[in-house]
Amino acid sequence: MGNSLYAYEIGNEVDGWGNGKHREGNWTVQRYVNQWNEFATAISRNLTGKDAATLFQGCAFEAPRHVNERTDWNVENAELDGMGPDKAKTVSDHEYMGANCHYTGAGPTIADTLFDRTNMLSRVWYHDYLGNATANSGIKYVIGETNSISCQGAFNISDVMASAVWAVDYVMYLSSLKVSRVHFHMGTRYRYSPWQPIFYNDSAPHVNPMYYGNLFNAAVFAGGNKQTEVLVNETNFGAYAVYSSGSLDSIVAVNLNIWNSTFDPVARPYTALALPDDWQDAKVSRLTSPGVDIAGNITFAGQYVDQNGRIVGKKTYDKVNDGEVLVGAGEAVLVQK
């Protein structure tokens, strides 16, 4: 596989392995790290002839929720217990905005998961803490598995426009923290996958709404060496400044007020974002659709992706009016000079 192989993970979500599930009941972070080092050394010897090689992504823990005790399962304690940069190139945690695994009853909704920024920010707080706690260890901190709703997503949440808008806000916020990479989980027919590449049962190849969120984020970070700062951090609205080599490169705004396709489009509310004085001639790429509750008719900068995966149409940009850009409910905009 050559350079295509990023790293090996030894075990997945091992913090849930205790109580006889896969390990003994007294399964601890220290016991895990001891085994991890033993296995990593053996693999390194077989592959490189050396006892240690930076071939591994450590931890791969479930979403962290405990950071106060020295015995808590988290990446900070794993490093303190002996997981070091001689073997681990990264340490990883997982995260989702809700669960769709074994619930009974009502289940998750757009309003209480993806479009609840308090929900997102409360979950991301732990990654902010752990990214800072491990920043000087020589091991980069990553979100190694994430997406909208766990267990392959949820119908009418993960597979509609709401997921694309959420993905922009989520990735932008994480990029402002000491999180070096974000890996989105996907599968052939998973509801939160950005695309389905093959015919599967009665479904033809197609892209899903999440693909548009990826397009947006790729446009933001194209070229690399970008730094992000949070400008606005409200309950239903986020805005970010993106710098390239220290100079302001673009501004992103996300409106997480719900707007459904059944509403009167003339009544769609907009939030005005004031821009710097010298951004009057900036171009505005808009991620939009008739509503966050549907999967169709999504465009980014006036373009859409057809059934063959081709981007269709000519890019079209909105203009800045009187020093402001308007962001509709359920939309995201990218403003570039």
Secondary structure, DSSP 8 states (H G I E B T S, - for coil): -GGG---B-SSSSGGG-TTTTSS-TT--HHHHHHHHHHHHHHHHHHHHSSS--S-EEEEEES-----SSTTSSSHHHHHHTT--TTTEEEEEEEEESSB-SS--SS---TTTTTT-HHHHHHHHHHHHHHHHHTTTTTSEEEEEEEESSBTT--TTTTTSHHHHHHHHHHHHHHHTTT--EEEE---TT-TT-SEE-S-BTTB--EE-HHHHHHHHHHHHHTTS-EEEEEEEE-SSEEEEEEEETTEEEEEEEEE-S---TTS-GGG--EEEEE--GGGTT-EEEEEE-S-TT-SSS-EETTBEE-TTS-EES----EE-BTTEEEEETTEEEEEE-
